[in-house]
Amino acid sequence: MKYLGLEFDYKISWKDYKARIASKARASLAIICRMGLEHLSVAAAVNLYSGLVRSQLEYGAEIWGGEAWPEGEYIQNIMARRILNCNSKTPIAAMMVI
């Protein structure tokens, strides 16, 4: 069953829904990177991220977000590295201070 964009199944599992929104968020992330992210200020890049990627990742999180979601965290970490132009070995905690 689908209601307001959220897909329910008989087991109340959000696995398929999370996979779908992660795929959409990755596509939006690729679009932002093709826009020339390196030429934007950090504030402008964060605004793009919030509007295009984060909004997709968090849609309906009040209902399905009661558990850890490593895939969502991974997508956010990729975007943080690209916005800040960090090396892949930069600790996540150092990037999230900003």
N, C-alpha and C positions, 0 to 999 in steps of 0.2 A: 504494500500500500504506500502511496506517496501523498504527503500532506505538507503544503507550504514548502516544497522542495526537499523535505526530509523523507528518506525512504525507510519504512518500517518493514520488518519481516516477522514471522511468527515466533522467532527466538529472541526478539528484541536485541539483535546484534547490529552494531553500527559498522561492521567491517567493510561492507560494500560501499556504504555512503562515504566513509572516510577515504577509501581508495579513490572514489570518484572526485571528491573535492581536492585531494592531494594532487591528482592528475591535472585538474583545472588550475590549481595554484602554481604548479610547475610550468604550465604553459604561459601563465601570466608573468611569472618570473623571467622566462625566456624573452618575452616581449619587452619587458622593462630593460633587460640587459642589451637588447638590440637597439634601444632608443639612444644609446650612448651614455650609459650610466657614469662613465668616467668624466664626462664633461659637466655633470650636474653637481650642485652643492649637496652636502650631506642632508640638509633639511629638505631639499626638493626630492631627493631620492627616498627619504623616509616617507614623505607625503605620497609619492607614487606607490611605495610598498604598502602603506596603510590602506590606500584606496583600492588597489588592484589585487594584492595577494592576501594580506592579513584579513580583509573582510571576507574573503572566500573561506579561509581556514577557520574562522571563528563563527561562521553562520550556524546557528542552532546549537552552539556549544553549551548553552544552559541546559539542554536536554541530554546530549550525548557526551558531554565533557567531564564526566566524573572519574575518568581514569587517565593514566599517562598515555601520550600519543607520540612515540618516538619519531614517526614519519613527519609529523607537523613540526616538531622541534628541529629536525634536520633541515627542512625547507627554510625555516626562519634563520638557522645558522648559516646556510648558504647565502641568503640574502644579506645578512649582516657582514659577512666576509667581503661580498662584492661592493656593498655600499662604502665600507671603510677601507677597501682595497688592502685587505690583510692577507698574509700568507696562510696556507692551509694548516700550518703548525701553530698558529696563534691560538692561545687558550680561549675557550668560549667565554669564560668569566671575564676576561680582559675586554672582549668585544661588547659585552652587555653592560659595562659600566656606563657607557654613554647613553 
